[in-house]
Amino acid sequence: MQRKMNLVAVGAAVVFLTACSSNPSKQDVGMVTGAVVGGVVGSSLTYGSTAGTVAGAVAGGYVGKLVGKELERK
């Protein structure tokens, strides 16, 4: 449980720090959001496995980047 809370705290910090940078694109915001959500989901599905967390974060970041890129085109 502590590990999940640490992951959520780090993810939130990353999101907040990204928001402080100069005008992030929708693609950047999507990638960071996807990575945080993917990491949490990956950790939950693999019962806290580091490999599952990392794999979920990578997959979520990739999907989030694609979604953000599509939103920018509209």
C-alpha positions in Angstrom: 0.0 0.0 0.0 2.8 2.4 0.9 4.4 1.7 -2.5 1.2 2.7 -4.3 1.0 5.9 -2.3 4.6 6.8 -3.2 3.9 6.1 -6.8 0.8 8.4 -6.7 2.7 11.1 -4.9 5.6 11.0 -7.5 3.1 11.0 -10.4 1.2 14.0 -8.9 4.5 15.9 -8.5 5.4 15.2 -12.1 2.1 16.5 -13.3 2.3 19.6 -11.2 5.9 20.3 -12.3 4.9 19.8 -15.9 2.1 22.3 -15.5 4.6 24.9 -14.2 6.6 24.7 -17.4 5.9 27.1 -20.3 2.7 26.1 -22.0 2.9 22.3 -22.3 1.3 20.9 -25.4 -1.6 18.6 -25.3 0.7 15.8 -26.4 3.0 16.4 -23.4 0.1 16.6 -20.9 -1.4 13.4 -22.4 1.9 11.6 -22.2 2.5 12.5 -18.5 -1.1 11.8 -17.5 -1.0 8.5 -19.4 2.2 7.5 -17.7 0.9 8.2 -14.2 -2.4 6.4 -14.8 -0.6 3.5 -16.6 1.9 3.2 -13.7 -0.8 3.0 -11.1 -2.9 0.5 -13.1 0.2 -1.6 -13.9 1.2 -1.6 -10.2 -2.3 -2.6 -9.2 -2.6 -5.4 -11.7 0.7 -6.9 -10.8 0.4 -6.5 -7.1 3.1 -3.9 -6.8 5.6 -5.5 -9.2 8.2 -3.0 -10.3 8.2 -4.4 -13.8 4.5 -4.1 -14.0 4.6 -0.5 -12.8 7.2 0.4 -15.4 5.5 -1.4 -18.2 2.2 0.2 -17.3 3.8 3.7 -17.2 5.5 3.2 -20.6 2.3 1.9 -22.2 0.2 4.6 -20.6 2.7 7.3 -21.7 2.6 6.0 -25.3 -1.1 5.9 -25.4 -1.4 9.3 -23.8 1.0 10.8 -26.3 -1.1 9.5 -29.2 -4.3 10.8 -27.7 -2.7 14.2 -27.1 -1.4 14.3 -30.6 -4.8 13.6 -32.0 -6.4 16.3 -29.8 -3.8 18.8 -31.1 -4.9 18.1 -34.7 -8.5 19.1 -33.9 
